[in-house]
Amino acid sequence: MTTALITGATAGIGAAFARRLAADGHNLVLVARDTERLQEQATELHDRHGIEAEVLTADLSREDGIGAVEERLADRKHPVDLLVNNAGFGNKGRFLEVSMADELTMLKVHCEAVLRLTAAAAGPMRERGRGGVVNVASVAAFVPRGTYGASKAWVVQFTQGAARDLAGSGVRLMALCPGFVRTEFHQRAGMGTDNIPGWMWLDADKLVASALSDLAKGKSLSIPDPRYKALMGVVKLTPRGLLGGLTSKTGRKYGPQ
């Protein structure tokens, strides 16, 4: 039986990955900061699907947190076959309204942790000749959206570059770029969502099903909804200056995830 490790596993997209992978018969390593929620989730998934769910409490904004997950991914005796780098957050406010400490924490979680955990997982996977990594980015990667959008753009570029470097090794890497998803993401960041049209909201479980399908097809980039695929097509044709003006009106207050 294969094992999947999911960061940010207790809510939102991470929890949806855990539900789907458990239902498909994968054992899990669930990673988040809240031990109690992790244990409740692990028990529920074990009881419902008969899989083994390991709990790993780790804060990926801290060196010891990243190190603990790296160590688990490097364990050759208990290999991880699929890594889902999902942990992330948003900051409310525009550039210079957010503290530098919070900006740097975002880069730690969105970029450094993704880089290090991808490397920790991909090495053993390449040795075995199989495995997969899903790095959760955002459609915000394709528009000017401050540190959040820039960090997600880095995730996309890094993942696609690493996917090319590992082509033919049996290791698949994919950047997942959702739009607005009904999760705890915006509430945790103190972001209002009243101005977001209903058609822009995605269901986390359907998003995960689409993402796993794209990973199986060997795609290095997944935008898992026809509406957002069409929207990103328009974005490509829109002048960057105009995009900057449009996104500055919403700022990070309405950052997709």
HUQUI-V257226 format. One record per residue. N is the residue number from 0. RES is the residue in one letter. PSI is psi in radians with two decimals (none if undefined). D_LAST is the distance of its C-alpha to the last C-alpha in Angstrom with 1 decimal. Layout:
n->{N,N}
res->{RES,RES}
psi->{PSI,PSI}
d_last->{D_LAST,D_LAST}
This chain:
n->{0,1,2,3,4,5,6,7,8,9,10,11,12,13,14,15,16,17,18,19,20,21,22,23,24,25,26,27,28,29,30,31,32,33,34,35,36,37,38,39,40,41,42,43,44,45,46,47,48,49,50,51,52,53,54,55,56,57,58,59,60,61,62,63,64,65,66,67,68,69,70,71,72,73,74,75,76,77,78,79,80,81,82,83,84,85,86,87,88,89,90,91,92,93,94,95,96,97,98,99,100,101,102,103,104,105,106,107,108,109,110,111,112,113,114,115,116,117,118,119,120,121,122,123,124,125,126,127,128,129,130,131,132,133,134,135,136,137,138,139,140,141,142,143,144,145,146,147,148,149,150,151,152,153,154,155,156,157,158,159,160,161,162,163,164,165,166,167,168,169,170,171,172,173,174,175,176,177,178,179,180,181,182,183,184,185,186,187,188,189,190,191,192,193,194,195,196,197,198,199,200,201,202,203,204,205,206,207,208,209,210,211,212,213,214,215,216,217,218,219,220,221,222,223,224,225,226,227,228,229,230,231,232,233,234,235,236,237,238,239,240,241,242,243,244,245,246,247,248,249,250,251,252,253,254,255,256}
res->{M,T,T,A,L,I,T,G,A,T,A,G,I,G,A,A,F,A,R,R,L,A,A,D,G,H,N,L,V,L,V,A,R,D,T,E,R,L,Q,E,Q,A,T,E,L,H,D,R,H,G,I,E,A,E,V,L,T,A,D,L,S,R,E,D,G,I,G,A,V,E,E,R,L,A,D,R,K,H,P,V,D,L,L,V,N,N,A,G,F,G,N,K,G,R,F,L,E,V,S,M,A,D,E,L,T,M,L,K,V,H,C,E,A,V,L,R,L,T,A,A,A,A,G,P,M,R,E,R,G,R,G,G,V,V,N,V,A,S,V,A,A,F,V,P,R,G,T,Y,G,A,S,K,A,W,V,V,Q,F,T,Q,G,A,A,R,D,L,A,G,S,G,V,R,L,M,A,L,C,P,G,F,V,R,T,E,F,H,Q,R,A,G,M,G,T,D,N,I,P,G,W,M,W,L,D,A,D,K,L,V,A,S,A,L,S,D,L,A,K,G,K,S,L,S,I,P,D,P,R,Y,K,A,L,M,G,V,V,K,L,T,P,R,G,L,L,G,G,L,T,S,K,T,G,R,K,Y,G,P,Q}
psi->{2.36,2.82,2.37,2.37,2.25,2.17,2.65,0.78,-0.23,-0.15,2.82,-2.36,-0.69,-0.76,-0.63,-0.70,-0.77,-0.78,-0.82,-0.78,-0.65,-0.75,-0.53,0.00,0.25,2.39,2.74,2.60,1.98,2.16,2.25,-3.11,-0.42,1.78,-0.73,-0.79,-0.67,-0.79,-0.70,-0.76,-0.78,-0.75,-0.78,-0.80,-0.64,-0.82,-0.62,-0.67,-0.10,0.38,2.90,2.27,1.90,2.48,2.28,1.85,2.13,2.39,1.92,0.05,-0.02,2.59,-0.75,-0.53,-0.84,-0.74,-0.68,-0.69,-0.68,-0.78,-0.72,-0.70,-0.48,-0.04,1.81,-0.45,-0.46,1.27,2.61,2.19,-0.42,2.20,2.26,1.82,1.60,-0.36,2.37,3.01,2.96,2.69,2.36,2.15,2.73,3.05,2.36,-0.16,-0.32,2.42,2.62,-0.60,-0.73,-0.63,-0.79,-0.61,-0.69,-0.77,-0.62,-0.82,-0.82,-0.53,-1.06,-0.82,-0.72,-0.77,-0.91,-0.71,-0.63,-0.77,-0.73,-0.61,-0.72,-0.55,-1.01,-0.61,-0.75,-0.66,-0.67,-0.28,0.34,2.72,2.97,2.63,2.22,2.05,2.02,2.03,-2.26,2.71,-0.27,-0.27,-0.36,0.06,2.72,1.91,0.74,-2.69,-0.66,-0.94,-0.68,-0.71,-0.65,-0.56,-0.68,-0.76,-0.77,-0.88,-0.77,-0.84,-0.78,-0.62,-0.78,-0.63,-0.71,-0.74,-0.54,0.16,2.33,-0.07,-0.22,-0.05,2.17,2.33,2.39,2.35,2.21,2.17,1.49,2.90,-2.40,2.18,2.44,1.62,-2.98,-0.04,-0.93,-0.66,-0.77,-0.60,-0.04,0.54,2.35,2.60,0.21,-0.47,0.05,2.12,2.59,-0.60,-0.29,-0.16,2.38,2.70,2.26,-0.69,-0.70,-0.66,-0.79,-0.72,-0.75,-0.71,-0.78,-0.59,-0.75,-0.67,-0.74,-0.49,-0.09,0.32,2.52,-0.11,2.27,2.08,1.67,0.89,2.33,-0.58,-0.76,-0.53,-0.75,-0.73,-0.72,-0.48,-0.69,-0.70,-0.70,-0.50,-0.11,2.30,2.45,-0.63,-0.71,-0.70,-0.74,-0.71,-0.69,-0.77,-0.42,-0.39,-0.50,-0.57,-2.74,-0.16,-0.53,0.60,2.27,2.73,none}
d_last->{30.5,27.4,25.1,21.3,19.8,16.2,14.8,12.7,14.5,15.2,12.2,9.3,8.6,11.4,13.7,13.4,14.4,17.1,18.4,18.6,20.2,22.6,23.6,24.4,26.6,24.9,25.7,22.8,22.3,19.8,18.6,17.3,19.0,20.4,23.4,24.3,21.1,21.2,24.8,24.3,21.6,23.9,26.9,25.3,24.1,27.5,29.5,27.7,27.6,30.2,28.2,28.3,25.4,25.8,24.2,23.4,22.6,21.1,19.4,17.9,18.4,22.1,24.5,25.9,22.6,21.7,25.4,25.5,22.8,24.5,27.8,26.5,25.2,28.6,30.6,32.7,34.3,31.1,28.9,25.2,24.7,21.0,18.5,14.8,13.3,10.2,10.9,8.9,8.6,8.7,12.2,13.6,16.1,17.2,19.0,22.0,20.8,18.8,21.2,21.8,21.6,17.9,17.2,19.1,17.4,14.0,15.9,17.6,14.6,12.4,15.6,18.8,17.6,16.1,19.3,21.6,20.3,20.1,23.7,24.8,23.7,24.8,28.3,29.5,27.8,29.7,32.9,32.5,31.6,28.5,25.0,21.3,18.3,14.7,12.5,8.8,7.8,5.7,7.9,8.2,10.6,13.0,13.6,15.1,12.7,14.6,14.0,10.2,10.5,13.7,12.6,10.1,13.1,15.2,13.4,13.9,17.5,18.4,17.5,19.3,22.2,22.6,22.4,25.3,27.2,27.1,27.9,30.8,30.3,28.8,25.5,22.4,19.3,16.2,13.0,10.2,8.1,6.0,5.6,5.3,6.0,8.8,8.4,9.9,7.0,8.3,11.8,12.1,11.5,13.9,11.9,13.5,12.1,15.6,15.6,12.8,15.0,15.0,14.9,11.4,10.0,9.8,11.4,10.2,13.7,14.3,11.3,12.8,16.2,15.5,14.1,17.2,19.4,18.3,18.9,22.3,23.1,22.7,19.9,18.4,15.4,13.6,11.8,12.3,13.3,16.4,15.0,12.4,15.1,17.4,15.3,14.9,18.6,19.3,17.4,19.6,22.6,21.8,23.5,21.4,23.3,22.3,18.6,18.9,20.6,18.2,15.1,17.2,17.8,14.3,13.7,11.1,11.7,9.3,6.7,3.8,0.0}
